[in-house]
Amino acid sequence: MTLLQHTTGTQFRSALLLLAILVAASSINAASINVPNGSFELQVAGPPFGVDTRIDSWQKAAKPAWFDETTFGITWEQLAGAFANTPAGSANHIDNMHGNQGAYMFALPEVSLFQDYNSTDWQQLPPTHAFDATFEAGKSYHLTVGVIGGGGGMTVGSSMLLSLYYRDNQNNKITVGATPIVYTAEAFPTTTHFLDYSVDVPEVLGADAWAGQKIGIELLSTFGTGAGYWDVDNVRLLSQVPEPSAAALAGLALLGVVARRARVARSKKRCMVVNDHQAC
């Protein structure tokens, strides 16, 4: 091996090592944020029906004035709750449920489950502040929720909304990012497999109104006739500092520069062989 070959090889290895470090740093920089009872395992939905209208850590929207429980034949409280998966091998067994339970939400407007720093749950106790996450400047956020539509004869066009929000000084929910979901048979070909839907909030800037505010998560039914229900599971929230991704791209650019230099060096070496036989 010539000195030139050794030098260019060393450059390549150094560039590749740098690139690997940068990419690894990008992966490490993504952090999981704990969402209490994110897979709806509590309360335990036991016999005889395998459902429970009580869900720890998640608050339900208050009953709207238009919902008459006598007319609908069901209480507002019963429109959302936890349910247990059926045994493996059953026709309605969900094959990718996280844990053993999920949550259901009837396809009626304003049925929702939400969680933030000051939310409560079925126990109606003072807030525990267990979900203590903040929109931090310099970070982006990624919410993912497993969703099944179509259960119970859901009407085509029924919709729900996944959102990340904060509360203003009047305690109003202010949406920062949201993803609408509309039920069609094509979008949800089966009721036994959760599909992941996501909400992305780009890098928070210091001047953004939500910078430094507590994060809220809401799962909201926005349209439906009351026929059918949504199943939701495995609520996940990640934060990430975007800069390492740019650094990784810089590493790729550096690798390209080293490659170009190596090609130029090999070209010069060939010229030396042609024009100076004795030196070669």
SEDO-175156 format. One record per residue: x, y, z of N, C-alpha, C in turn; residue number from 0; residue in three letters. Coordinates in steps of 0.05 Angstrom, whole numbers. Layout:
n.u  n.v  n.w  ca.u  ca.v  ca.w  c.u  c.v  c.w  pos  code
X  Y  Z  X  Y  Z  X  Y  Z  NUM  ALA
...
***
This chain:
n.u  n.v  n.w  ca.u  ca.v  ca.w  c.u  c.v  c.w  pos  code
17  -24  0  0  0  0  18  25  0  0  MET
12  44  -18  27  68  -19  18  87  3  1  THR
35  108  8  28  128  28  2  142  20  2  LEU
-2  147  -6  -26  161  -15  -51  144  -9  3  LEU
-49  118  -15  -72  100  -9  -79  99  21  4  GLN
-57  98  37  -61  97  66  -75  123  76  5  HIS
-66  146  65  -77  172  74  -107  174  67  6  THR
-114  168  42  -142  170  33  -159  150  48  7  THR
-149  126  54  -164  106  69  -169  116  97  8  GLY
-149  128  109  -152  139  136  -173  161  136  9  THR
-173  178  115  -193  200  114  -221  189  112  10  GLN
-224  168  96  -251  156  93  -260  144  120  11  PHE
-242  130  133  -250  118  159  -257  139  179  12  ARG
-242  161  180  -247  182  199  -274  196  193  13  SER
-280  200  167  -305  213  160  -328  195  167  14  ALA
-325  169  161  -347  150  168  -352  148  198  15  LEU
-330  149  214  -333  149  243  -347  173  253  16  LEU
-340  197  241  -353  221  249  -383  220  242  17  LEU
-389  210  218  -417  208  210  -432  190  229  18  LEU
-421  168  236  -434  149  254  -440  162  281  19  ALA
-421  177  291  -424  191  317  -447  211  315  20  ILE
-448  226  293  -468  246  290  -496  234  288  21  LEU
-498  213  273  -524  199  270  -533  188  297  22  VAL
-514  176  311  -520  165  337  -529  186  356  23  ALA
-516  209  355  -524  232  372  -552  241  366  24  ALA
-560  240  340  -587  247  332  -607  228  345  25  SER
-601  202  345  -619  182  356  -622  185  386  26  SER
-599  190  399  -598  192  428  -614  217  437  27  ILE
-615  237  420  -627  262  428  -658  261  428  28  ASN
-670  240  417  -698  236  419  -705  224  446  29  ALA
-722  237  461  -728  228  488  -758  222  491  30  ALA
-764  200  504  -791  192  509  -802  207  534  31  SER
-826  218  531  -839  232  553  -861  214  565  32  ILE
-860  210  590  -879  192  603  -907  203  602  33  ASN
-925  187  591  -954  194  590  -968  175  610  34  VAL
-976  184  634  -988  166  653  -1011  150  642  35  PRO
-1011  124  647  -1032  106  636  -1036  109  606  36  ASN
-1014  111  592  -1015  116  563  -1026  92  548  37  GLY
-1027  68  560  -1039  46  546  -1065  37  559  38  SER
-1076  53  577  -1103  49  588  -1106  23  603  39  PHE
-1085  16  618  -1086  -9  633  -1101  -6  660  40  GLU
-1105  18  668  -1119  24  694  -1143  42  689  41  LEU
-1166  37  701  -1173  15  717  -1174  -11  701  42  GLN
-1174  -34  716  -1175  -60  703  -1203  -66  694  43  VAL
-1206  -70  668  -1233  -76  656  -1238  -106  659  44  ALA
-1252  -113  681  -1255  -142  687  -1283  -152  679  45  GLY
-1289  -176  689  -1315  -189  684  -1338  -172  695  46  PRO
-1362  -175  686  -1369  -195  665  -1367  -185  637  47  PRO
-1363  -159  633  -1365  -148  606  -1337  -140  594  48  PHE
-1317  -140  611  -1290  -132  601  -1288  -103  594  49  GLY
-1304  -86  607  -1302  -57  603  -1304  -43  630  50  VAL
-1294  -19  631  -1296  -2  655  -1297  27  646  51  ASP
-1317  42  655  -1319  70  647  -1299  87  661  52  THR
-1286  76  682  -1265  92  697  -1238  88  683  53  ARG
-1224  109  678  -1197  108  667  -1179  126  683  54  ILE
-1158  114  695  -1140  130  711  -1124  150  693  55  ASP
-1119  174  704  -1102  194  692  -1114  209  669  56  SER
-1137  200  658  -1149  213  635  -1176  226  644  57  TRP
-1180  251  636  -1205  264  642  -1223  263  618  58  GLN
-1249  261  623  -1269  262  602  -1282  290  600  59  LYS
-1290  297  576  -1304  322  572  -1330  322  587  60  ALA
-1339  345  597  -1364  347  611  -1387  343  592  61  ALA
-1409  333  602  -1433  327  585  -1443  353  573  62  LYS
-1446  354  546  -1456  378  533  -1487  380  537  63  PRO
-1497  404  534  -1526  409  539  -1543  394  519  64  ALA
-1533  389  495  -1550  377  474  -1554  347  478  65  TRP
-1537  334  495  -1538  305  499  -1558  299  520  66  PHE
-1581  286  511  -1602  278  530  -1599  248  535  67  ASP
-1592  241  559  -1587  213  566  -1611  195  562  68  GLU
-1635  206  567  -1659  190  563  -1664  184  534  69  THR
-1659  204  517  -1663  200  488  -1644  179  477  70  THR
-1619  182  485  -1598  164  474  -1597  137  488  71  PHE
-1610  135  511  -1610  109  525  -1584  101  537  72  GLY
-1566  120  542  -1540  114  553  -1530  139  567  73  ILE
-1515  136  588  -1504  160  602  -1480  170  587  74  THR
-1475  196  591  -1451  208  578  -1426  195  588  75  TRP
-1425  188  613  -1402  175  625  -1395  148  612  76  GLU
-1416  135  601  -1411  108  589  -1400  110  560  77  GLN
-1398  134  549  -1390  137  522  -1360  134  518  78  LEU
-1345  132  539  -1316  127  537  -1307  110  561  79  ALA
-1288  93  557  -1278  76  579  -1256  58  570  80  GLY
-1247  41  588  -1226  21  581  -1239  -5  575  81  ALA
-1226  -21  557  -1236  -47  551  -1212  -67  549  82  PHE
-1218  -92  556  -1197  -112  555  -1197  -127  528  83  ALA
-1173  -134  519  -1171  -149  495  -1183  -177  499  84  ASN
-1193  -189  477  -1203  -216  479  -1180  -236  477  85  THR
-1184  -261  485  -1162  -280  484  -1152  -285  455  86  PRO
-1126  -290  454  -1113  -296  428  -1129  -319  415  87  ALA
-1133  -317  389  -1148  -337  374  -1177  -329  371  88  GLY
-1187  -310  386  -1215  -301  383  -1217  -285  357  89  SER
-1241  -285  345  -1245  -271  320  -1240  -241  323  90  ALA
-1246  -230  346  -1243  -201  350  -1218  -193  367  91  ASN
-1199  -212  369  -1175  -206  384  -1157  -186  369  92  HIS
-1149  -165  382  -1132  -144  370  -1103  -154  372  93  ILE
-1090  -157  348  -1064  -171  348  -1040  -154  356  94  ASP
-1043  -128  358  -1020  -111  366  -1027  -92  389  95  ASN
-1044  -100  406  -1051  -84  430  -1027  -82  448  96  MET
-1022  -58  458  -1000  -53  477  -1011  -60  505  97  HIS
-1000  -81  518  -1011  -90  543  -1037  -106  537  98  GLY
-1056  -105  556  -1080  -121  553  -1105  -104  550  99  ASN
-1102  -77  550  -1126  -60  549  -1121  -36  530  100  GLN
-1144  -26  520  -1144  -2  505  -1168  15  515  101  GLY
-1174  37  501  -1197  53  508  -1215  55  485  102  ALA
-1241  58  490  -1261  62  469  -1273  90  472  103  TYR
-1282  101  450  -1296  127  450  -1318  126  429  104  MET
-1343  130  438  -1365  129  419  -1362  152  398  105  PHE
-1372  146  374  -1370  166  352  -1392  186  354  106  ALA
-1390  204  374  -1408  226  378  -1391  251  383  107  LEU
-1399  274  373  -1384  299  377  -1380  304  407  108  PRO
-1356  313  414  -1348  323  440  -1341  300  460  109  GLU
-1344  275  452  -1334  254  469  -1303  255  468  110  VAL
-1290  257  490  -1261  260  490  -1248  249  515  111  SER
-1222  244  512  -1204  238  534  -1181  257  532  112  LEU
-1174  270  554  -1151  288  552  -1135  287  578  113  PHE
-1111  297  576  -1092  296  599  -1073  319  597  114  GLN
-1070  334  619  -1050  355  620  -1042  358  650  115  ASP
-1027  379  656  -1015  382  682  -1037  385  704  116  TYR
-1060  397  697  -1081  402  717  -1106  385  713  117  ASN
-1105  365  695  -1128  349  691  -1132  329  714  118  SER
-1156  319  717  -1163  300  737  -1172  274  723  119  THR
-1184  256  738  -1196  232  726  -1222  225  740  120  ASP
-1231  200  738  -1257  192  749  -1259  196  780  121  TRP
-1236  197  793  -1236  200  822  -1242  228  831  122  GLN
-1240  248  813  -1247  276  819  -1231  287  842  123  GLN
-1206  278  845  -1189  288  865  -1173  312  855  124  LEU
-1160  327  872  -1143  349  862  -1123  337  842  125  PRO
-1115  353  822  -1096  343  802  -1070  332  815  126  PRO
-1060  310  805  -1035  299  815  -1011  311  802  127  THR
-1015  325  779  -993  336  763  -974  314  754  128  HIS
-984  290  751  -966  268  742  -956  272  714  129  ALA
-973  283  697  -964  290  669  -952  318  670  130  PHE
-926  319  672  -912  344  677  -892  349  654  131  ASP
-903  354  630  -886  358  607  -890  387  597  132  ALA
-869  399  586  -870  427  577  -860  429  549  133  THR
-873  447  533  -863  455  507  -837  471  511  134  PHE
-814  458  507  -789  472  511  -778  483  485  135  GLU
-768  508  487  -757  521  463  -733  505  454  136  ALA
-730  501  428  -708  486  416  -715  457  412  137  GLY
-739  448  420  -746  420  417  -771  417  399  138  LYS
-773  395  385  -797  388  370  -811  365  385  139  SER
-837  360  378  -852  340  393  -868  323  373  140  TYR
-869  297  381  -882  277  363  -900  259  380  141  HIS
-926  262  376  -946  246  389  -955  223  371  142  LEU
-957  199  381  -966  176  366  -988  161  382  143  THR
-1009  154  368  -1031  140  381  -1040  117  363  144  VAL
-1044  93  374  -1056  71  359  -1086  75  357  145  GLY
-1097  73  333  -1126  78  329  -1139  56  312  146  VAL
-1163  48  320  -1180  31  303  -1206  45  299  147  ILE
-1215  47  275  -1242  57  269  -1259  36  257  148  GLY
-1285  39  259  -1304  20  246  -1318  1  265  149  GLY
-1310  0  290  -1323  -18  309  -1352  -11  314  150  GLY
-1370  -31  318  -1397  -26  325  -1414  -14  302  151  GLY
-1406  -18  277  -1422  -8  255  -1419  22  251  152  GLY
-1395  32  255  -1389  61  253  -1398  72  225  153  MET
-1410  96  225  -1418  109  201  -1394  120  186  154  THR
-1393  115  159  -1372  126  143  -1372  157  145  155  VAL
-1349  168  149  -1346  197  152  -1344  206  181  156  GLY
-1348  187  200  -1344  194  228  -1315  202  231  157  SER
-1310  221  249  -1282  232  251  -1274  237  279  158  SER
-1248  237  283  -1237  245  309  -1212  261  304  159  MET
-1202  274  326  -1179  292  324  -1160  285  346  160  LEU
-1134  281  339  -1113  279  358  -1099  306  360  161  LEU
-1093  315  384  -1081  342  386  -1062  344  410  162  SER
-1044  362  407  -1027  372  428  -1035  401  433  163  LEU
-1038  409  458  -1048  435  465  -1034  446  489  164  TYR
-1039  471  495  -1032  483  521  -1056  499  531  165  TYR
-1056  508  555  -1078  524  566  -1069  553  569  166  ARG
-1087  571  561  -1080  600  563  -1088  609  591  167  ASP
-1086  635  595  -1091  647  622  -1120  644  631  168  ASN
-1138  639  611  -1166  634  618  -1173  604  620  169  GLN
-1152  588  619  -1155  559  621  -1167  546  596  170  ASN
-1167  561  574  -1177  549  549  -1155  532  536  171  ASN
-1164  510  523  -1145  494  509  -1138  507  482  172  LYS
-1112  511  477  -1103  524  453  -1087  503  437  173  ILE
-1097  495  414  -1084  474  398  -1057  483  387  174  THR
-1037  467  390  -1011  472  378  -1007  455  353  175  VAL
-1016  431  354  -1014  413  330  -1036  393  331  176  GLY
-1047  385  308  -1070  366  308  -1070  350  282  177  ALA
-1081  326  284  -1085  308  261  -1113  298  261  178  THR
-1129  304  239  -1156  293  237  -1155  265  226  179  PRO
-1174  248  235  -1177  221  226  -1206  217  217  180  ILE
-1210  206  193  -1237  202  183  -1240  173  177  181  VAL
-1262  162  186  -1267  133  181  -1278  128  153  182  TYR
-1264  110  139  -1273  97  115  -1265  68  117  183  THR
-1278  51  101  -1270  23  101  -1242  19  90  184  ALA
-1234  37  72  -1208  35  60  -1186  43  80  185  GLU
-1192  63  96  -1172  73  116  -1169  53  139  186  ALA
-1191  39  146  -1191  20  168  -1203  -6  158  187  PHE
-1187  -22  145  -1197  -47  133  -1203  -69  154  188  PRO
-1193  -66  179  -1197  -86  199  -1201  -73  226  189  THR
-1216  -86  244  -1220  -76  271  -1203  -92  291  190  THR
-1183  -107  281  -1167  -123  299  -1137  -115  297  191  THR
-1131  -91  287  -1103  -83  285  -1102  -52  287  192  HIS
-1088  -42  308  -1085  -13  311  -1067  -2  289  193  PHE
-1074  21  279  -1058  36  260  -1048  61  275  194  LEU
-1022  67  271  -1010  91  285  -1016  116  270  195  ASP
-1026  136  284  -1030  163  274  -1014  182  291  196  TYR
-1003  203  279  -984  220  293  -991  250  291  197  SER
-982  265  310  -983  294  310  -955  304  314  198  VAL
-946  322  296  -919  333  298  -921  363  303  199  ASP
-905  371  323  -902  400  329  -873  406  323  200  VAL
-868  424  303  -840  431  296  -826  444  319  201  PRO
-800  449  314  -783  461  335  -797  486  348  202  GLU
-799  485  374  -811  508  388  -791  531  390  203  VAL
-801  554  382  -784  578  383  -790  594  409  204  LEU
-771  608  418  -774  623  443  -798  643  442  205  GLY
-804  653  418  -825  673  415  -853  660  412  206  ALA
-854  633  409  -880  620  407  -896  622  433  207  ASP
-922  626  430  -940  629  453  -939  605  471  208  ALA
-934  581  459  -934  556  475  -907  549  487  209  TRP
-886  565  481  -860  560  493  -861  562  523  210  ALA
-853  542  537  -853  542  566  -880  534  578  211  GLY
-900  528  562  -926  521  572  -928  490  576  212  GLN
-945  482  594  -949  453  599  -963  440  575  213  LYS
-955  416  568  -966  402  545  -992  388  553  214  ILE
-1011  388  535  -1036  373  538  -1040  355  514  215  GLY
-1052  332  519  -1058  312  498  -1089  308  498  216  ILE
-1101  310  474  -1130  305  473  -1136  286  450  217  GLU
-1154  267  456  -1166  249  436  -1196  256  435  218  LEU
-1205  267  413  -1231  279  412  -1248  268  388  219  LEU
-1271  258  394  -1290  251  372  -1303  277  362  220  SER
-1301  282  336  -1310  308  325  -1336  306  309  221  THR
-1341  282  298  -1366  278  283  -1374  249  283  222  PHE
-1400  244  285  -1411  217  285  -1440  217  293  223  GLY
-1453  196  286  -1482  193  292  -1487  179  318  224  THR
-1466  169  330  -1470  153  354  -1467  123  348  225  GLY
-1468  117  322  -1464  89  314  -1434  83  314  226  ALA
-1426  62  328  -1398  54  328  -1381  70  347  227  GLY
-1356  61  348  -1337  73  368  -1309  70  357  228  TYR
-1292  88  367  -1263  87  362  -1250  72  384  229  TRP
-1229  56  377  -1211  44  397  -1184  58  395  230  ASP
-1173  64  418  -1147  78  419  -1129  64  439  231  VAL
-1103  66  434  -1084  52  451  -1056  63  448  232  ASP
-1039  57  467  -1010  63  465  -1003  91  457  233  ASN
-1011  110  474  -1006  138  470  -976  144  477  234  VAL
-961  153  457  -932  158  460  -925  187  453  235  ARG
-907  198  469  -899  226  464  -868  227  465  236  LEU
-856  239  444  -827  242  442  -820  271  439  237  LEU
-798  279  450  -786  305  445  -759  301  431  238  SER
-751  320  415  -726  317  401  -714  345  395  239  GLN
-688  347  398  -674  371  391  -666  368  361  240  VAL
-676  385  343  -672  380  315  -643  384  305  241  PRO
-626  399  320  -600  406  309  -582  382  301  242  GLU
-581  360  316  -564  338  308  -570  327  281  243  PRO
-595  330  271  -601  321  244  -586  338  224  244  SER
-584  364  229  -569  381  211  -539  374  212  245  ALA
-530  367  236  -502  359  239  -496  334  223  246  ALA
-516  315  223  -512  290  208  -510  296  178  247  ALA
-526  315  169  -524  323  141  -497  336  135  248  LEU
-486  351  154  -460  362  151  -439  340  149  249  ALA
-443  319  165  -425  296  163  -425  283  136  250  GLY
-449  281  124  -451  270  97  -436  288  77  251  LEU
-439  314  80  -425  333  63  -395  329  66  252  ALA
-386  326  91  -357  321  96  -347  296  82  253  LEU
-364  275  84  -356  250  71  -354  254  41  254  LEU
-372  270  30  -370  276  1  -344  291  -6  255  GLY
-336  310  11  -311  325  6  -287  306  6  256  VAL
-287  288  26  -264  269  28  -264  251  3  257  VAL
-287  243  -6  -288  226  -30  -277  240  -54  258  ALA
-285  266  -57  -275  281  -80  -245  284  -79  259  ARG
-235  290  -55  -206  293  -52  -191  267  -59  260  ARG
-203  245  -51  -190  219  -57  -190  214  -87  261  ALA
-212  221  -101  -212  218  -130  -191  235  -144  262  ARG
-189  260  -134  -168  278  -146  -141  266  -141  263  VAL
-136  256  -117  -109  245  -110  -103  221  -128  264  ALA
-123  204  -132  -118  180  -149  -112  189  -178  265  ARG
-126  210  -187  -122  220  -214  -94  230  -217  266  SER
-84  245  -197  -56  255  -198  -36  233  -198  267  LYS
-42  212  -183  -23  189  -182  -21  176  -209  268  LYS
-44  173  -223  -43  161  -249  -27  178  -268  269  ARG
-30  205  -266  -14  222  -283  16  218  -278  270  CYS
24  214  -253  52  210  -247  62  184  -259  271  MET
45  164  -260  53  138  -272  58  141  -301  272  VAL
41  157  -315  43  160  -344  67  177  -351  273  VAL
72  198  -337  93  217  -345  120  213  -332  274  ASN
122  195  -314  148  191  -301  151  162  -294  275  ASP
159  146  -314  160  117  -311  180  110  -289  276  HIS
203  123  -289  224  115  -269  215  122  -241  277  GLN
201  145  -236  192  152  -209  171  132  -199  278  ALA
156  120  -218  136  101  -210  148  73  -207  279  CYS
***
